[in-house]
Amino acid sequence: METAAHELGHDVLKADGGLIWSWTHEGTSTLFQNTHSGTPAVPTAPQDINLMWYHDGGDFTNYYNR
Protein backbone atom coordinates (compact mmCIF):
# COMPACT_ATOMS: atom_id res chain seq x y z
CA MET A 1 0.00 0.00 0.00
CA GLU A 2 2.84 2.39 0.84
CA THR A 3 4.51 1.77 -2.51
CA ALA A 4 1.24 2.28 -4.39
CA ALA A 5 0.62 5.54 -2.51
CA HIS A 6 4.16 6.71 -3.30
CA GLU A 7 3.89 5.91 -6.99
CA LEU A 8 0.47 7.57 -7.29
CA GLY A 9 1.99 10.56 -5.53
CA HIS A 10 4.38 10.99 -8.45
CA ASP A 11 1.43 11.67 -10.75
CA VAL A 12 -0.08 14.13 -8.25
CA LEU A 13 3.22 15.99 -7.85
CA LYS A 14 3.80 16.02 -11.60
CA ALA A 15 0.36 17.53 -12.21
CA ASP A 16 0.85 20.21 -9.55
CA GLY A 17 4.57 20.95 -9.57
CA GLY A 18 5.98 19.50 -12.77
CA LEU A 19 8.22 16.61 -13.68
CA ILE A 20 11.32 17.81 -11.79
CA TRP A 21 9.35 18.30 -8.53
CA SER A 22 7.96 14.78 -8.90
CA TRP A 23 11.25 13.11 -9.78
CA THR A 24 13.14 14.82 -6.96
CA HIS A 25 10.60 13.70 -4.35
CA GLU A 26 9.52 17.22 -3.32
CA GLY A 27 13.15 18.36 -3.22
CA THR A 28 14.43 15.58 -0.94
CA SER A 29 16.53 13.79 -3.57
CA THR A 30 18.48 14.60 -6.71
CA LEU A 31 17.11 14.03 -10.19
CA PHE A 32 18.95 10.69 -10.19
CA GLN A 33 17.30 9.59 -6.90
CA ASN A 34 20.29 10.20 -4.61
CA THR A 35 19.89 11.92 -1.25
CA HIS A 36 21.63 15.24 -0.63
CA SER A 37 22.51 17.38 2.40
CA GLY A 38 18.96 18.80 2.57
CA THR A 39 17.31 15.38 2.75
CA PRO A 40 15.47 15.07 6.07
CA ALA A 41 15.82 12.20 8.51
CA VAL A 42 12.83 10.00 9.29
CA PRO A 43 10.67 12.00 11.72
CA THR A 44 10.35 10.62 15.21
CA ALA A 45 7.14 8.86 16.23
CA PRO A 46 4.30 9.74 16.40
CA GLN A 47 4.86 12.30 13.61
CA ASP A 48 3.45 11.44 10.20
CA ILE A 49 5.83 10.34 7.47
CA ASN A 50 5.55 12.00 4.06
CA LEU A 51 5.50 9.02 1.69
CA MET A 52 6.90 11.13 -1.16
CA TRP A 53 10.05 12.23 0.65
CA TYR A 54 13.33 10.42 0.57
CA HIS A 55 14.73 10.11 4.10
CA ASP A 56 18.39 10.03 5.06
CA GLY A 57 19.01 8.41 8.41
CA GLY A 58 16.80 8.24 11.43
CA ASP A 59 14.80 5.41 12.96
CA PHE A 60 13.32 3.16 10.26
CA THR A 61 12.20 0.43 12.67
CA ASN A 62 8.54 1.49 12.74
CA TYR A 63 8.43 3.25 9.37
CA TYR A 64 5.63 1.13 7.91
CA ASN A 65 3.69 0.80 11.14
CA ARG A 66 2.81 4.52 11.24
C-alpha positions in Angstrom: 0.0 0.0 0.0 2.8 2.4 0.8 4.5 1.8 -2.5 1.2 2.3 -4.4 0.6 5.5 -2.5 4.2 6.7 -3.3 3.9 5.9 -7.0 0.5 7.6 -7.3 2.0 10.6 -5.5 4.4 11.0 -8.5 1.4 11.7 -10.7 -0.1 14.1 -8.3 3.2 16.0 -7.9 3.8 16.0 -11.6 0.4 17.5 -12.2 0.9 20.2 -9.5 4.6 21.0 -9.6 6.0 19.5 -12.8 8.2 16.6 -13.7 11.3 17.8 -11.8 9.3 18.3 -8.5 8.0 14.8 -8.9 11.2 13.1 -9.8 13.1 14.8 -7.0 10.6 13.7 -4.3 9.5 17.2 -3.3 13.1 18.4 -3.2 14.4 15.6 -0.9 16.5 13.8 -3.6 18.5 14.6 -6.7 17.1 14.0 -10.2 19.0 10.7 -10.2 17.3 9.6 -6.9 20.3 10.2 -4.6 19.9 11.9 -1.3 21.6 15.2 -0.6 22.5 17.4 2.4 19.0 18.8 2.6 17.3 15.4 2.7 15.5 15.1 6.1 15.8 12.2 8.5 12.8 10.0 9.3 10.7 12.0 11.7 10.3 10.6 15.2 7.1 8.9 16.2 4.3 9.7 16.4 4.9 12.3 13.6 3.5 11.4 10.2 5.8 10.3 7.5 5.6 12.0 4.1 5.5 9.0 1.7 6.9 11.1 -1.2 10.0 12.2 0.6 13.3 10.4 0.6 14.7 10.1 4.1 18.4 10.0 5.1 19.0 8.4 8.4 16.8 8.2 11.4 14.8 5.4 13.0 13.3 3.2 10.3 12.2 0.4 12.7 8.5 1.5 12.7 8.4 3.3 9.4 5.6 1.1 7.9 3.7 0.8 11.1 2.8 4.5 11.2 
